[in-house]
C-alpha cells in the first residue's frame, strides 16, 4: 500500500509525502503506483519550474519514498501558487483513491 500524506499549515498545503508501493501489480507494471508518482512529480515540477519555488524534494527508491516540502520563507504569492498546485495534486490523488482505496492510504494533516 502507498501512504500519501498532504500537510497543511494555516489552511494552506505546504508538503506532500508518498511512501511504499501500492501492490496493485508487480513493480514496473503497477499503474496505480505510477499514477501516484506522476501526480506528485508533476506537482513538484510545477512548484519548482512554474512557480519558481525551491522546494525540499526527496526521492528514495529503496524505501520507496517521494516527498516535497515548501521552504518556510516564501512570499504570500508563492504560498498562494504553491497551495493551488498542491491542492490540484491532492485532488488527483483523491480521485485515484476513490477507485483504488485498497492500494492507497490518503490523509491530510
Phi and psi restraints in degrees (range 20) as a CNS / XPLOR table:
assign (resid 1 and name C) (resid 2 and name N)
       (resid 2 and name CA) (resid 2 and name C) 1.0 -97.4 20.0 2
assign (resid 2 and name N) (resid 2 and name CA)
       (resid 2 and name C) (resid 3 and name N) 1.0 126.5 20.0 2
assign (resid 2 and name C) (resid 3 and name N)
       (resid 3 and name CA) (resid 3 and name C) 1.0 -97.8 20.0 2
assign (resid 3 and name N) (resid 3 and name CA)
       (resid 3 and name C) (resid 4 and name N) 1.0 120.1 20.0 2
assign (resid 3 and name C) (resid 4 and name N)
       (resid 4 and name CA) (resid 4 and name C) 1.0 -115.0 20.0 2
assign (resid 4 and name N) (resid 4 and name CA)
       (resid 4 and name C) (resid 5 and name N) 1.0 124.0 20.0 2
assign (resid 4 and name C) (resid 5 and name N)
       (resid 5 and name CA) (resid 5 and name C) 1.0 -124.0 20.0 2
assign (resid 5 and name N) (resid 5 and name CA)
       (resid 5 and name C) (resid 6 and name N) 1.0 127.9 20.0 2
assign (resid 5 and name C) (resid 6 and name N)
       (resid 6 and name CA) (resid 6 and name C) 1.0 -104.2 20.0 2
assign (resid 6 and name N) (resid 6 and name CA)
       (resid 6 and name C) (resid 7 and name N) 1.0 137.0 20.0 2
assign (resid 6 and name C) (resid 7 and name N)
       (resid 7 and name CA) (resid 7 and name C) 1.0 -111.4 20.0 2
assign (resid 7 and name N) (resid 7 and name CA)
       (resid 7 and name C) (resid 8 and name N) 1.0 140.2 20.0 2
assign (resid 7 and name C) (resid 8 and name N)
       (resid 8 and name CA) (resid 8 and name C) 1.0 -123.3 20.0 2
assign (resid 8 and name N) (resid 8 and name CA)
       (resid 8 and name C) (resid 9 and name N) 1.0 150.6 20.0 2
assign (resid 8 and name C) (resid 9 and name N)
       (resid 9 and name CA) (resid 9 and name C) 1.0 -141.4 20.0 2
assign (resid 9 and name N) (resid 9 and name CA)
       (resid 9 and name C) (resid 10 and name N) 1.0 129.2 20.0 2
assign (resid 9 and name C) (resid 10 and name N)
       (resid 10 and name CA) (resid 10 and name C) 1.0 53.5 20.0 2
assign (resid 10 and name N) (resid 10 and name CA)
       (resid 10 and name C) (resid 11 and name N) 1.0 36.9 20.0 2
assign (resid 10 and name C) (resid 11 and name N)
       (resid 11 and name CA) (resid 11 and name C) 1.0 82.7 20.0 2
assign (resid 11 and name N) (resid 11 and name CA)
       (resid 11 and name C) (resid 12 and name N) 1.0 -0.8 20.0 2
assign (resid 11 and name C) (resid 12 and name N)
       (resid 12 and name CA) (resid 12 and name C) 1.0 -114.9 20.0 2
assign (resid 12 and name N) (resid 12 and name CA)
       (resid 12 and name C) (resid 13 and name N) 1.0 144.8 20.0 2
assign (resid 12 and name C) (resid 13 and name N)
       (resid 13 and name CA) (resid 13 and name C) 1.0 -69.4 20.0 2
assign (resid 13 and name N) (resid 13 and name CA)
       (resid 13 and name C) (resid 14 and name N) 1.0 133.0 20.0 2
assign (resid 13 and name C) (resid 14 and name N)
       (resid 14 and name CA) (resid 14 and name C) 1.0 -128.3 20.0 2
assign (resid 14 and name N) (resid 14 and name CA)
       (resid 14 and name C) (resid 15 and name N) 1.0 -12.1 20.0 2
assign (resid 14 and name C) (resid 15 and name N)
       (resid 15 and name CA) (resid 15 and name C) 1.0 -164.3 20.0 2
assign (resid 15 and name N) (resid 15 and name CA)
       (resid 15 and name C) (resid 16 and name N) 1.0 161.7 20.0 2
assign (resid 15 and name C) (resid 16 and name N)
       (resid 16 and name CA) (resid 16 and name C) 1.0 -145.4 20.0 2
assign (resid 16 and name N) (resid 16 and name CA)
       (resid 16 and name C) (resid 17 and name N) 1.0 146.8 20.0 2
assign (resid 16 and name C) (resid 17 and name N)
       (resid 17 and name CA) (resid 17 and name C) 1.0 -145.3 20.0 2
assign (resid 17 and name N) (resid 17 and name CA)
       (resid 17 and name C) (resid 18 and name N) 1.0 132.7 20.0 2
assign (resid 17 and name C) (resid 18 and name N)
       (resid 18 and name CA) (resid 18 and name C) 1.0 -125.3 20.0 2
assign (resid 18 and name N) (resid 18 and name CA)
       (resid 18 and name C) (resid 19 and name N) 1.0 129.3 20.0 2
assign (resid 18 and name C) (resid 19 and name N)
       (resid 19 and name CA) (resid 19 and name C) 1.0 -130.9 20.0 2
assign (resid 19 and name N) (resid 19 and name CA)
       (resid 19 and name C) (resid 20 and name N) 1.0 132.6 20.0 2
assign (resid 19 and name C) (resid 20 and name N)
       (resid 20 and name CA) (resid 20 and name C) 1.0 94.6 20.0 2
assign (resid 20 and name N) (resid 20 and name CA)
       (resid 20 and name C) (resid 21 and name N) 1.0 163.4 20.0 2
assign (resid 20 and name C) (resid 21 and name N)
       (resid 21 and name CA) (resid 21 and name C) 1.0 -93.0 20.0 2
assign (resid 21 and name N) (resid 21 and name CA)
       (resid 21 and name C) (resid 22 and name N) 1.0 148.6 20.0 2
assign (resid 21 and name C) (resid 22 and name N)
       (resid 22 and name CA) (resid 22 and name C) 1.0 -69.5 20.0 2
assign (resid 22 and name N) (resid 22 and name CA)
       (resid 22 and name C) (resid 23 and name N) 1.0 -32.4 20.0 2
assign (resid 22 and name C) (resid 23 and name N)
       (resid 23 and name CA) (resid 23 and name C) 1.0 80.4 20.0 2
assign (resid 23 and name N) (resid 23 and name CA)
       (resid 23 and name C) (resid 24 and name N) 1.0 12.2 20.0 2
assign (resid 23 and name C) (resid 24 and name N)
       (resid 24 and name CA) (resid 24 and name C) 1.0 -66.9 20.0 2
assign (resid 24 and name N) (resid 24 and name CA)
       (resid 24 and name C) (resid 25 and name N) 1.0 -37.0 20.0 2
assign (resid 24 and name C) (resid 25 and name N)
       (resid 25 and name CA) (resid 25 and name C) 1.0 -152.7 20.0 2
assign (resid 25 and name N) (resid 25 and name CA)
       (resid 25 and name C) (resid 26 and name N) 1.0 178.0 20.0 2
assign (resid 25 and name C) (resid 26 and name N)
       (resid 26 and name CA) (resid 26 and name C) 1.0 -63.2 20.0 2
assign (resid 26 and name N) (resid 26 and name CA)
       (resid 26 and name C) (resid 27 and name N) 1.0 150.4 20.0 2
assign (resid 26 and name C) (resid 27 and name N)
       (resid 27 and name CA) (resid 27 and name C) 1.0 -55.0 20.0 2
assign (resid 27 and name N) (resid 27 and name CA)
       (resid 27 and name C) (resid 28 and name N) 1.0 134.1 20.0 2
assign (resid 27 and name C) (resid 28 and name N)
       (resid 28 and name CA) (resid 28 and name C) 1.0 93.6 20.0 2
assign (resid 28 and name N) (resid 28 and name CA)
       (resid 28 and name C) (resid 29 and name N) 1.0 -17.8 20.0 2
assign (resid 28 and name C) (resid 29 and name N)
       (resid 29 and name CA) (resid 29 and name C) 1.0 -119.1 20.0 2
assign (resid 29 and name N) (resid 29 and name CA)
       (resid 29 and name C) (resid 30 and name N) 1.0 0.7 20.0 2
assign (resid 29 and name C) (resid 30 and name N)
       (resid 30 and name CA) (resid 30 and name C) 1.0 -85.8 20.0 2
assign (resid 30 and name N) (resid 30 and name CA)
       (resid 30 and name C) (resid 31 and name N) 1.0 99.3 20.0 2
assign (resid 30 and name C) (resid 31 and name N)
       (resid 31 and name CA) (resid 31 and name C) 1.0 -70.4 20.0 2
assign (resid 31 and name N) (resid 31 and name CA)
       (resid 31 and name C) (resid 32 and name N) 1.0 -28.2 20.0 2
assign (resid 31 and name C) (resid 32 and name N)
       (resid 32 and name CA) (resid 32 and name C) 1.0 -71.0 20.0 2
assign (resid 32 and name N) (resid 32 and name CA)
       (resid 32 and name C) (resid 33 and name N) 1.0 -46.5 20.0 2
assign (resid 32 and name C) (resid 33 and name N)
       (resid 33 and name CA) (resid 33 and name C) 1.0 -62.3 20.0 2
assign (resid 33 and name N) (resid 33 and name CA)
       (resid 33 and name C) (resid 34 and name N) 1.0 -42.9 20.0 2
assign (resid 33 and name C) (resid 34 and name N)
       (resid 34 and name CA) (resid 34 and name C) 1.0 -62.9 20.0 2
assign (resid 34 and name N) (resid 34 and name CA)
       (resid 34 and name C) (resid 35 and name N) 1.0 -37.2 20.0 2
assign (resid 34 and name C) (resid 35 and name N)
       (resid 35 and name CA) (resid 35 and name C) 1.0 -66.3 20.0 2
assign (resid 35 and name N) (resid 35 and name CA)
       (resid 35 and name C) (resid 36 and name N) 1.0 -46.1 20.0 2
assign (resid 35 and name C) (resid 36 and name N)
       (resid 36 and name CA) (resid 36 and name C) 1.0 -59.4 20.0 2
assign (resid 36 and name N) (resid 36 and name CA)
       (resid 36 and name C) (resid 37 and name N) 1.0 -47.5 20.0 2
assign (resid 36 and name C) (resid 37 and name N)
       (resid 37 and name CA) (resid 37 and name C) 1.0 -60.0 20.0 2
assign (resid 37 and name N) (resid 37 and name CA)
       (resid 37 and name C) (resid 38 and name N) 1.0 -43.6 20.0 2
assign (resid 37 and name C) (resid 38 and name N)
       (resid 38 and name CA) (resid 38 and name C) 1.0 -63.1 20.0 2
assign (resid 38 and name N) (resid 38 and name CA)
       (resid 38 and name C) (resid 39 and name N) 1.0 -42.0 20.0 2
assign (resid 38 and name C) (resid 39 and name N)
       (resid 39 and name CA) (resid 39 and name C) 1.0 -61.3 20.0 2
assign (resid 39 and name N) (resid 39 and name CA)
       (resid 39 and name C) (resid 40 and name N) 1.0 -47.6 20.0 2
assign (resid 39 and name C) (resid 40 and name N)
       (resid 40 and name CA) (resid 40 and name C) 1.0 -69.2 20.0 2
assign (resid 40 and name N) (resid 40 and name CA)
       (resid 40 and name C) (resid 41 and name N) 1.0 -41.8 20.0 2
assign (resid 40 and name C) (resid 41 and name N)
       (resid 41 and name CA) (resid 41 and name C) 1.0 -65.1 20.0 2
assign (resid 41 and name N) (resid 41 and name CA)
       (resid 41 and name C) (resid 42 and name N) 1.0 -36.4 20.0 2
assign (resid 41 and name C) (resid 42 and name N)
       (resid 42 and name CA) (resid 42 and name C) 1.0 -65.8 20.0 2
assign (resid 42 and name N) (resid 42 and name CA)
       (resid 42 and name C) (resid 43 and name N) 1.0 -39.3 20.0 2
assign (resid 42 and name C) (resid 43 and name N)
       (resid 43 and name CA) (resid 43 and name C) 1.0 -62.3 20.0 2
assign (resid 43 and name N) (resid 43 and name CA)
       (resid 43 and name C) (resid 44 and name N) 1.0 -41.5 20.0 2
assign (resid 43 and name C) (resid 44 and name N)
       (resid 44 and name CA) (resid 44 and name C) 1.0 -63.6 20.0 2
assign (resid 44 and name N) (resid 44 and name CA)
       (resid 44 and name C) (resid 45 and name N) 1.0 -42.6 20.0 2
assign (resid 44 and name C) (resid 45 and name N)
       (resid 45 and name CA) (resid 45 and name C) 1.0 -60.8 20.0 2
assign (resid 45 and name N) (resid 45 and name CA)
       (resid 45 and name C) (resid 46 and name N) 1.0 -41.8 20.0 2
assign (resid 45 and name C) (resid 46 and name N)
       (resid 46 and name CA) (resid 46 and name C) 1.0 -61.8 20.0 2
assign (resid 46 and name N) (resid 46 and name CA)
       (resid 46 and name C) (resid 47 and name N) 1.0 -44.5 20.0 2
assign (resid 46 and name C) (resid 47 and name N)
       (resid 47 and name CA) (resid 47 and name C) 1.0 -60.9 20.0 2
assign (resid 47 and name N) (resid 47 and name CA)
       (resid 47 and name C) (resid 48 and name N) 1.0 -46.0 20.0 2
assign (resid 47 and name C) (resid 48 and name N)
       (resid 48 and name CA) (resid 48 and name C) 1.0 -78.9 20.0 2
assign (resid 48 and name N) (resid 48 and name CA)
       (resid 48 and name C) (resid 49 and name N) 1.0 -47.3 20.0 2
assign (resid 48 and name C) (resid 49 and name N)
       (resid 49 and name CA) (resid 49 and name C) 1.0 -93.8 20.0 2
assign (resid 49 and name N) (resid 49 and name CA)
       (resid 49 and name C) (resid 50 and name N) 1.0 -39.0 20.0 2
assign (resid 49 and name C) (resid 50 and name N)
       (resid 50 and name CA) (resid 50 and name C) 1.0 -82.9 20.0 2
assign (resid 50 and name N) (resid 50 and name CA)
       (resid 50 and name C) (resid 51 and name N) 1.0 -43.9 20.0 2
assign (resid 50 and name C) (resid 51 and name N)
       (resid 51 and name CA) (resid 51 and name C) 1.0 -91.8 20.0 2
assign (resid 51 and name N) (resid 51 and name CA)
       (resid 51 and name C) (resid 52 and name N) 1.0 -13.6 20.0 2
assign (resid 51 and name C) (resid 52 and name N)
       (resid 52 and name CA) (resid 52 and name C) 1.0 70.4 20.0 2
assign (resid 52 and name N) (resid 52 and name CA)
       (resid 52 and name C) (resid 53 and name N) 1.0 29.1 20.0 2
assign (resid 52 and name C) (resid 53 and name N)
       (resid 53 and name CA) (resid 53 and name C) 1.0 -100.8 20.0 2
assign (resid 53 and name N) (resid 53 and name CA)
       (resid 53 and name C) (resid 54 and name N) 1.0 128.5 20.0 2
assign (resid 53 and name C) (resid 54 and name N)
       (resid 54 and name CA) (resid 54 and name C) 1.0 -84.9 20.0 2
assign (resid 54 and name N) (resid 54 and name CA)
       (resid 54 and name C) (resid 55 and name N) 1.0 88.8 20.0 2
assign (resid 54 and name C) (resid 55 and name N)
       (resid 55 and name CA) (resid 55 and name C) 1.0 -80.9 20.0 2
assign (resid 55 and name N) (resid 55 and name CA)
       (resid 55 and name C) (resid 56 and name N) 1.0 155.3 20.0 2
assign (resid 55 and name C) (resid 56 and name N)
       (resid 56 and name CA) (resid 56 and name C) 1.0 -84.3 20.0 2
assign (resid 56 and name N) (resid 56 and name CA)
       (resid 56 and name C) (resid 57 and name N) 1.0 107.3 20.0 2
assign (resid 56 and name C) (resid 57 and name N)
       (resid 57 and name CA) (resid 57 and name C) 1.0 -118.0 20.0 2
assign (resid 57 and name N) (resid 57 and name CA)
       (resid 57 and name C) (resid 58 and name N) 1.0 132.3 20.0 2
assign (resid 57 and name C) (resid 58 and name N)
       (resid 58 and name CA) (resid 58 and name C) 1.0 -134.9 20.0 2
assign (resid 58 and name N) (resid 58 and name CA)
       (resid 58 and name C) (resid 59 and name N) 1.0 134.0 20.0 2
assign (resid 58 and name C) (resid 59 and name N)
       (resid 59 and name CA) (resid 59 and name C) 1.0 -125.3 20.0 2
assign (resid 59 and name N) (resid 59 and name CA)
       (resid 59 and name C) (resid 60 and name N) 1.0 125.3 20.0 2
assign (resid 59 and name C) (resid 60 and name N)
       (resid 60 and name CA) (resid 60 and name C) 1.0 -126.3 20.0 2
assign (resid 60 and name N) (resid 60 and name CA)
       (resid 60 and name C) (resid 61 and name N) 1.0 103.0 20.0 2
assign (resid 60 and name C) (resid 61 and name N)
       (resid 61 and name CA) (resid 61 and name C) 1.0 -73.0 20.0 2
assign (resid 61 and name N) (resid 61 and name CA)
       (resid 61 and name C) (resid 62 and name N) 1.0 -20.8 20.0 2
assign (resid 61 and name C) (resid 62 and name N)
       (resid 62 and name CA) (resid 62 and name C) 1.0 -73.8 20.0 2
assign (resid 62 and name N) (resid 62 and name CA)
       (resid 62 and name C) (resid 63 and name N) 1.0 -38.3 20.0 2
assign (resid 62 and name C) (resid 63 and name N)
       (resid 63 and name CA) (resid 63 and name C) 1.0 -66.8 20.0 2
assign (resid 63 and name N) (resid 63 and name CA)
       (resid 63 and name C) (resid 64 and name N) 1.0 -46.4 20.0 2
assign (resid 63 and name C) (resid 64 and name N)
       (resid 64 and name CA) (resid 64 and name C) 1.0 -77.1 20.0 2
assign (resid 64 and name N) (resid 64 and name CA)
       (resid 64 and name C) (resid 65 and name N) 1.0 150.4 20.0 2
assign (resid 64 and name C) (resid 65 and name N)
       (resid 65 and name CA) (resid 65 and name C) 1.0 -145.1 20.0 2
assign (resid 65 and name N) (resid 65 and name CA)
       (resid 65 and name C) (resid 66 and name N) 1.0 140.9 20.0 2
assign (resid 65 and name C) (resid 66 and name N)
       (resid 66 and name CA) (resid 66 and name C) 1.0 -137.2 20.0 2
assign (resid 66 and name N) (resid 66 and name CA)
       (resid 66 and name C) (resid 67 and name N) 1.0 122.2 20.0 2
assign (resid 66 and name C) (resid 67 and name N)
       (resid 67 and name CA) (resid 67 and name C) 1.0 -144.6 20.0 2
assign (resid 67 and name N) (resid 67 and name CA)
       (resid 67 and name C) (resid 68 and name N) 1.0 154.8 20.0 2
assign (resid 67 and name C) (resid 68 and name N)
       (resid 68 and name CA) (resid 68 and name C) 1.0 -146.7 20.0 2
assign (resid 68 and name N) (resid 68 and name CA)
       (resid 68 and name C) (resid 69 and name N) 1.0 135.6 20.0 2
assign (resid 68 and name C) (resid 69 and name N)
       (resid 69 and name CA) (resid 69 and name C) 1.0 -136.1 20.0 2
assign (resid 69 and name N) (resid 69 and name CA)
       (resid 69 and name C) (resid 70 and name N) 1.0 135.6 20.0 2
assign (resid 69 and name C) (resid 70 and name N)
       (resid 70 and name CA) (resid 70 and name C) 1.0 -73.0 20.0 2
assign (resid 70 and name N) (resid 70 and name CA)
       (resid 70 and name C) (resid 71 and name N) 1.0 148.2 20.0 2
assign (resid 70 and name C) (resid 71 and name N)
       (resid 71 and name CA) (resid 71 and name C) 1.0 -68.5 20.0 2
assign (resid 71 and name N) (resid 71 and name CA)
       (resid 71 and name C) (resid 72 and name N) 1.0 156.6 20.0 2
assign (resid 71 and name C) (resid 72 and name N)
       (resid 72 and name CA) (resid 72 and name C) 1.0 -77.2 20.0 2
assign (resid 72 and name N) (resid 72 and name CA)
       (resid 72 and name C) (resid 73 and name N) 1.0 -20.3 20.0 2
assign (resid 72 and name C) (resid 73 and name N)
       (resid 73 and name CA) (resid 73 and name C) 1.0 -109.7 20.0 2
assign (resid 73 and name N) (resid 73 and name CA)
       (resid 73 and name C) (resid 74 and name N) 1.0 84.1 20.0 2
assign (resid 73 and name C) (resid 74 and name N)
       (resid 74 and name CA) (resid 74 and name C) 1.0 -129.8 20.0 2
assign (resid 74 and name N) (resid 74 and name CA)
       (resid 74 and name C) (resid 75 and name N) 1.0 159.6 20.0 2
assign (resid 74 and name C) (resid 75 and name N)
       (resid 75 and name CA) (resid 75 and name C) 1.0 -73.0 20.0 2
assign (resid 75 and name N) (resid 75 and name CA)
       (resid 75 and name C) (resid 76 and name N) 1.0 166.6 20.0 2
assign (resid 75 and name C) (resid 76 and name N)
       (resid 76 and name CA) (resid 76 and name C) 1.0 -61.8 20.0 2
assign (resid 76 and name N) (resid 76 and name CA)
       (resid 76 and name C) (resid 77 and name N) 1.0 -39.0 20.0 2
assign (resid 76 and name C) (resid 77 and name N)
       (resid 77 and name CA) (resid 77 and name C) 1.0 -64.5 20.0 2
assign (resid 77 and name N) (resid 77 and name CA)
       (resid 77 and name C) (resid 78 and name N) 1.0 -41.8 20.0 2
assign (resid 77 and name C) (resid 78 and name N)
       (resid 78 and name CA) (resid 78 and name C) 1.0 -64.8 20.0 2
assign (resid 78 and name N) (resid 78 and name CA)
       (resid 78 and name C) (resid 79 and name N) 1.0 -38.4 20.0 2
assign (resid 78 and name C) (resid 79 and name N)
       (resid 79 and name CA) (resid 79 and name C) 1.0 -60.6 20.0 2
assign (resid 79 and name N) (resid 79 and name CA)
       (resid 79 and name C) (resid 80 and name N) 1.0 -44.6 20.0 2
assign (resid 79 and name C) (resid 80 and name N)
       (resid 80 and name CA) (resid 80 and name C) 1.0 -61.4 20.0 2
assign (resid 80 and name N) (resid 80 and name CA)
       (resid 80 and name C) (resid 81 and name N) 1.0 -50.0 20.0 2
assign (resid 80 and name C) (resid 81 and name N)
       (resid 81 and name CA) (resid 81 and name C) 1.0 -62.0 20.0 2
assign (resid 81 and name N) (resid 81 and name CA)
       (resid 81 and name C) (resid 82 and name N) 1.0 -43.8 20.0 2
assign (resid 81 and name C) (resid 82 and name N)
       (resid 82 and name CA) (resid 82 and name C) 1.0 -63.5 20.0 2
assign (resid 82 and name N) (resid 82 and name CA)
       (resid 82 and name C) (resid 83 and name N) 1.0 -40.1 20.0 2
assign (resid 82 and name C) (resid 83 and name N)
       (resid 83 and name CA) (resid 83 and name C) 1.0 -61.7 20.0 2
assign (resid 83 and name N) (resid 83 and name CA)
       (resid 83 and name C) (resid 84 and name N) 1.0 -43.2 20.0 2
assign (resid 83 and name C) (resid 84 and name N)
       (resid 84 and name CA) (resid 84 and name C) 1.0 -62.5 20.0 2
assign (resid 84 and name N) (resid 84 and name CA)
       (resid 84 and name C) (resid 85 and name N) 1.0 -43.0 20.0 2
assign (resid 84 and name C) (resid 85 and name N)
       (resid 85 and name CA) (resid 85 and name C) 1.0 -66.5 20.0 2
assign (resid 85 and name N) (resid 85 and name CA)
       (resid 85 and name C) (resid 86 and name N) 1.0 -47.0 20.0 2
assign (resid 85 and name C) (resid 86 and name N)
       (resid 86 and name CA) (resid 86 and name C) 1.0 -70.1 20.0 2
assign (resid 86 and name N) (resid 86 and name CA)
       (resid 86 and name C) (resid 87 and name N) 1.0 -32.8 20.0 2
assign (resid 86 and name C) (resid 87 and name N)
       (resid 87 and name CA) (resid 87 and name C) 1.0 -65.4 20.0 2
assign (resid 87 and name N) (resid 87 and name CA)
       (resid 87 and name C) (resid 88 and name N) 1.0 -39.0 20.0 2
assign (resid 87 and name C) (resid 88 and name N)
       (resid 88 and name CA) (resid 88 and name C) 1.0 -64.1 20.0 2
assign (resid 88 and name N) (resid 88 and name CA)
       (resid 88 and name C) (resid 89 and name N) 1.0 -41.8 20.0 2
assign (resid 88 and name C) (resid 89 and name N)
       (resid 89 and name CA) (resid 89 and name C) 1.0 -62.4 20.0 2
assign (resid 89 and name N) (resid 89 and name CA)
       (resid 89 and name C) (resid 90 and name N) 1.0 -41.7 20.0 2
assign (resid 89 and name C) (resid 90 and name N)
       (resid 90 and name CA) (resid 90 and name C) 1.0 -59.2 20.0 2
assign (resid 90 and name N) (resid 90 and name CA)
       (resid 90 and name C) (resid 91 and name N) 1.0 -44.4 20.0 2
assign (resid 90 and name C) (resid 91 and name N)
       (resid 91 and name CA) (resid 91 and name C) 1.0 -61.9 20.0 2
assign (resid 91 and name N) (resid 91 and name CA)
       (resid 91 and name C) (resid 92 and name N) 1.0 -39.1 20.0 2
assign (resid 91 and name C) (resid 92 and name N)
       (resid 92 and name CA) (resid 92 and name C) 1.0 -64.8 20.0 2
assign (resid 92 and name N) (resid 92 and name CA)
       (resid 92 and name C) (resid 93 and name N) 1.0 -46.9 20.0 2
assign (resid 92 and name C) (resid 93 and name N)
       (resid 93 and name CA) (resid 93 and name C) 1.0 -66.9 20.0 2
assign (resid 93 and name N) (resid 93 and name CA)
       (resid 93 and name C) (resid 94 and name N) 1.0 -38.0 20.0 2
assign (resid 93 and name C) (resid 94 and name N)
       (resid 94 and name CA) (resid 94 and name C) 1.0 -61.2 20.0 2
assign (resid 94 and name N) (resid 94 and name CA)
       (resid 94 and name C) (resid 95 and name N) 1.0 -39.7 20.0 2
assign (resid 94 and name C) (resid 95 and name N)
       (resid 95 and name CA) (resid 95 and name C) 1.0 -63.5 20.0 2
assign (resid 95 and name N) (resid 95 and name CA)
       (resid 95 and name C) (resid 96 and name N) 1.0 -43.6 20.0 2
assign (resid 95 and name C) (resid 96 and name N)
       (resid 96 and name CA) (resid 96 and name C) 1.0 -61.8 20.0 2
assign (resid 96 and name N) (resid 96 and name CA)
       (resid 96 and name C) (resid 97 and name N) 1.0 -42.3 20.0 2
assign (resid 96 and name C) (resid 97 and name N)
       (resid 97 and name CA) (resid 97 and name C) 1.0 -58.0 20.0 2
assign (resid 97 and name N) (resid 97 and name CA)
       (resid 97 and name C) (resid 98 and name N) 1.0 -38.4 20.0 2
assign (resid 97 and name C) (resid 98 and name N)
       (resid 98 and name CA) (resid 98 and name C) 1.0 -60.5 20.0 2
assign (resid 98 and name N) (resid 98 and name CA)
       (resid 98 and name C) (resid 99 and name N) 1.0 -34.8 20.0 2
assign (resid 98 and name C) (resid 99 and name N)
       (resid 99 and name CA) (resid 99 and name C) 1.0 -90.8 20.0 2
assign (resid 99 and name N) (resid 99 and name CA)
       (resid 99 and name C) (resid 100 and name N) 1.0 -30.3 20.0 2
assign (resid 99 and name C) (resid 100 and name N)
       (resid 100 and name CA) (resid 100 and name C) 1.0 -126.3 20.0 2
assign (resid 100 and name N) (resid 100 and name CA)
       (resid 100 and name C) (resid 101 and name N) 1.0 43.7 20.0 2
assign (resid 100 and name C) (resid 101 and name N)
       (resid 101 and name CA) (resid 101 and name C) 1.0 -65.7 20.0 2
assign (resid 101 and name N) (resid 101 and name CA)
       (resid 101 and name C) (resid 102 and name N) 1.0 -16.7 20.0 2
assign (resid 101 and name C) (resid 102 and name N)
       (resid 102 and name CA) (resid 102 and name C) 1.0 -73.7 20.0 2
assign (resid 102 and name N) (resid 102 and name CA)
       (resid 102 and name C) (resid 103 and name N) 1.0 -13.0 20.0 2
assign (resid 102 and name C) (resid 103 and name N)
       (resid 103 and name CA) (resid 103 and name C) 1.0 -120.8 20.0 2
assign (resid 103 and name N) (resid 103 and name CA)
       (resid 103 and name C) (resid 104 and name N) 1.0 -9.4 20.0 2
assign (resid 103 and name C) (resid 104 and name N)
       (resid 104 and name CA) (resid 104 and name C) 1.0 -129.7 20.0 2
assign (resid 104 and name N) (resid 104 and name CA)
       (resid 104 and name C) (resid 105 and name N) 1.0 132.3 20.0 2
assign (resid 104 and name C) (resid 105 and name N)
       (resid 105 and name CA) (resid 105 and name C) 1.0 -107.9 20.0 2
assign (resid 105 and name N) (resid 105 and name CA)
       (resid 105 and name C) (resid 106 and name N) 1.0 126.4 20.0 2
assign (resid 105 and name C) (resid 106 and name N)
       (resid 106 and name CA) (resid 106 and name C) 1.0 -125.2 20.0 2
assign (resid 106 and name N) (resid 106 and name CA)
       (resid 106 and name C) (resid 107 and name N) 1.0 130.2 20.0 2
assign (resid 106 and name C) (resid 107 and name N)
       (resid 107 and name CA) (resid 107 and name C) 1.0 -147.4 20.0 2
assign (resid 107 and name N) (resid 107 and name CA)
       (resid 107 and name C) (resid 108 and name N) 1.0 159.3 20.0 2
assign (resid 107 and name C) (resid 108 and name N)
       (resid 108 and name CA) (resid 108 and name C) 1.0 -121.5 20.0 2
assign (resid 108 and name N) (resid 108 and name CA)
       (resid 108 and name C) (resid 109 and name N) 1.0 128.2 20.0 2
